[in-house]
C-alpha cells in the first residue's frame, strides 16, 4: 500500500482559519461543509445515513448493487479513484464488479481525514490481496491536479457530494477534473434529484435531532482548532429548501445575541439574535441540467441510472476518445428494476 499526503500537518488548521476569516466576516455569514467531518462529525453522519428520513444513501447503494457490473463492463477501469472515499463502504460493490471484469489493478481512495483514509485503505488491502492501493490524503477542491495518473481510470464521486457546490463551483470542479483525465477515462456521479419539498427537508431535519447535532458539531471543531468560545446551545439547526436554486440549505441560527472570540486568530465575530450562518448547500438536480453541466465540462454521457421513484441517480460519463479510437457506448438511460 502506498500513502501520499498532499496536506501536511498544518494544512487543515490553516484552511479552516482561512475559511473562518472569509466566511464569518461575510454578509450573510457562511462556512463550507467539509468542517463537519472530524471524528465526531463522521460518526454523526454515519448515523444520519441510517435514519428513516435520509433516503439518499439507501437509493445510491441499491443503484450500485443493480448496475455495478454494467458500469465495470462499460468502463473497463484499471484504476478506481474515489473522491471523498470516507470508510469506502459503497466502494466494495464497484471493486467486486471491476475485479470480476478482470481489469482492476489499482484502487485510489482520496480523503482529507488521514485516520479514516488509512483504516479504510488497510481494510480494502486485506480484502483484495494483489490490488495496488494508493491512499491519497488530499482536498479534492484544491489537489485534483496532484492525483496519481495510473492506468485507465474510473473516478467515483458518490453520495451526492457534487451538490455541496453551487453551479459555478461545480463547473470549476468538473472542468479541473476533466483536465487531469485521459481519453477513455470515466466519471461516475451520484446525484440527488428534485422531489417533494417535504421529503427533502425531512432528510436534513430528522425527528431524532441527529442532523442538528451534526450541524452544530462545526462549532466544536472551531472551538478545538481555533480556540473559539462558541456555546453550541446558543445556535439552533435550520434546514430549508430554496426552490429557485433547487437546493437544501442548512444553517445555524443564533438564538440570542452572541459574541465569539477566536483566540488563535485574534478575531471577534458577533452574531445578532436570529442571524443565520449557512453551513451547507445540497443541490438537487433535474436530469437535463446535470447532463448539460457535465457536457459543458467536456464529458460524453454514457449511462443514467435512477430508481423507479426518481429519488436518486448515478450518472456515468466518459472523456471523449481521440479520433480513430473506439467511440463511447451509446447513451441510454436505465432505471433500476427494484431498490432496497
N, C-alpha and C positions, 0 to 999 in steps of 0.2 A: 504494500500500500504506500502511495506517495502522498505527502501532505504539503500543500502550498499555502502560504499565508501572505495575502496582499494588504493586510490591515495593520499589523504591528500592535504593540501593547497599548499605545496611546490613541489609536485611531478612533475607537468608538467614543471615548470621552471627548475628544476634540470635535468630532462630528456632532455629538449631542450638544455641546456648548455652542457650536455654530448655529444649529437649528433653533435652540432656545433663544439666543440673541436675536435671530431673524424673526422667528415665528411669534414669540411672545411680546415683541415690541411693534408688531404689525397691527393694523386695524382692518378687519377683525383679527383676533389672535388665532394662531393655528400651530399645530405640531404634526410631523409626519408619523404614520402608524408604526414604523419599524421600532420605535422605542417602547412599544408594549412588551417586546419579547425578551425579557430577561428570564431566569429560570421560573420565577413565579408566574410571569405572564404566559410563558409557553405551556405551563401546566393548566392555567385557566383556559387557554384557547383549546387545549385538548379536551377539556370538559365541555366547552361550547360545542365542539363538533359532535358530541353525543347527545345534545339536548333535542327534545322532540321538535322544537321550533326551527332548529337550524338544519334545513334540508340540503344545502349545497354539498356538503361532504358526502352524504349518502348518495345523492344523484351522480356525482362525479365518479365515485367508486363503482357504482353499478354500470356506468358507461364504460369505464375501463375494463371491467370484467367482461362486458359484452363485446368489446371491439379491440382489445389489446392485440389479439392475434392478427387481425387485419392490418392494424397500424404497423406491426412488426414486418409483415409481408410487404407492405407498400414502401416503407422507409428503408428496409434492409440496413438498418443502422449498425455501425460498428462501435459507436461511442454514444451512450445515453448520457446527456448532460441535463442535470436537473437544477434549475434556478430556484433558490429558496427551498432547499431539499428538506429541512427540518429533520424529522425522525425517519424519513424515507419509507413510510409505511405503504403508501399507494404505489410507490415505485416498484415494489415486488411484482405487481401484475405486468408491468412493462418489461422488467428484467426477465421474468419467466417466459414471456412471449418472444422476446428477442433471442433468448437462449435456445428456445425450441426452433426458432427460424434458422439458427446456426450462424448468425452474423455477428453477434455481440462479442466484443473483445475488451471494452473499457467502460467503466461507469465513472462519471464525474459529478459528484454532488457538490453544490455551491451554496454556502450559507454564511451568515455573519456570526453565528454563535459557534465558537470553536469547540466547546464541550459537546454540544448536541451533534455537530458535524462529525467529530471523531468517533463518538459512540455509534452513530448510525453507520458510518463507513466500516467500522470493525464488524458490525453485525452482518452487513452485506458481504464483506470479505469472507466471513466464516460460512455463510450460506451458499456462496458461489465461488468455490475454490477454482483458481485458474483465471478468474476475472481480474484484470488490472483495475485498481481503484486509484483515482486521482481526487483526493479530497481537497477542495479549494475554499479557503476562508476568504470571502470577498463580498463586497457590497455590489449587487448587480446593477445598481443605479450609477456606479462610478467605475467599475472594473471590468466591464464586458470585454474590452479590447485585450485584457490580460489572460482570458481563459484559454486553457490548452486547446490547440487545434489538432486534434488527433483523430484520424480516420473519418469515415462518413458519419455525420452527427445527426442525432435527433435531440433537439432541445425541448425539454418539457417545462412548461411554465403553468403550473396547475393551481387549483384552489381558488380560482377567480382573482388571483393577486394582480393581474393586469388591471382590474377595476379599481385598484387603490391609487391609480394615476388618473389625472384629468386628461382630456383629449390631447392637449399639447404634449404632456408628459408621455402619453402612450406613443404618439408619433415619433418623438425623440428616441424612446427606448427601442421601438421596433426597427427604426432606421439604423441606430447604432448597432443593434444585434445583427441586423442583415449584413452590415459591413464586415462583421467578423466571420461570417459563414461562407462556405464554398458552394458552387453549383451542385445541386442534388441534395444538400443538407435540408433537414426538415424542422419545422417548429410545430409543437403541439400545445395549444392554448386551452385552458379551462375557463369558461365564461358563464357567469350567472345572467339569466335572461330577464327582461322586463315582464312583470306579472302583477297580480293583485297587490295593491299597496299594503293592505293589512298583513299579508303573509311576509312581505319584505320587511316591514317594520318589526314584526314579532321575532324575526330571525336575529335581529340586533338589539332586542329589548325583551329578553326572556323573563318568564314569570319567576324563576328562581333567583334572578339578580346576578347570574354568573357573568354576563356581558358587562354589567355595570361595574363589577369588581375588576374585570379585565381592563375596562376603560380607565378607571381610577388608578390602576397599577402604574401608569406612566408618571403619576405624581410621586410615587415611592421611588421610582427609578431616578428622577431628578433630585429627590432628597438625598439618596445614597451617593450618586455620582457627582453632583454639583453642589452639595452642601445646602440645598434649598430647605425651607421650613414649611412646606405645604402641609396643611391638615386635610387629609383626603375627605373627611366627613363634611368639609366646607364646600364640596363640589358634588353636584348630582349628575347622573348619567342622562343624556338626551340622545334619542335616535329619531330621525325624521327622514322622510322621502322627498326629494326635490324632483317633481315631475318634469320641470323644464330641462334639467340636466340629466334626468334618468339615473339618479344616484341616491343612495343612502348616505347621510352624514351623521357621524357620531360626534357628539360634543360634550364638553364638561361645563356645566353652568354653575357659577358661583352663587351660593345660597345667601351669602352676606358679603359685605364689603371686606375684601381680604388684601393684605399687603404681604408679598412673599419676597424674602431676601435669598439671593444665591451667593453664598459665601465665596465659592470658588471663582465666581465671575465678576465680583464687585458690581452686582446688578440687583436692582429692586424693581419688582413688577407689581402693579396694582390691578386688582380685579374688582370692578364695581358689582354690587349686588345685581344678579340677573345676567351679568355679562357671560357670554359663551366663548369657549375656545374649541375650535374644530380639531379633532384628533384623528379622524379617519374619513375618507370618502370611499365608497364602494359602488362603482359604476355598474349599472345593469344594461345589457345590450339587446338591441334588435339585431337579428342576423345580418341584414343587408348593410347596416352601419359598421359592424365589426369586419365583415368581408371587405368593405371599401377601405377601412383603415389599414388592413393588412396588405391589400393590393397596392395601395399608395406607397407603402414602405418597401415594395419591390418583391413581394412573395406571390406565388401562384397557389390559389386554393386547391386542395386535394380532396378532403372529405369534411363533412359537417355531420356530427353525430349528436342527437338530442333524445331525451326521454319522451315518452308519449304525452306527458303533461306540459312539455316545453318549459321546464323549470331551469334546465342547465344544458350546456353544450360543451363538447370537445370539438375543436377546430384544428384540423391538420393542414398545414401549408408547406410549400417547398420553395427553396431558392431555385429559380429557373436554371435549367442546364444550358450549357453552351450550344451554339448551333452545331448540328450533326450528332449530338448525343441524344439518348432516349428522351422522349417527351414525358412530362409528368403524367401520372394516371388521370384519366378523365374525371372531372369533378362531379361528384354525386353526393347527395345528402342521404344519410342513413339515420333512421330513428331506432332506438333500442326497442326490442320486442317486449321487454319487461324490465322492471327495475325493482331493487330491494330497499 
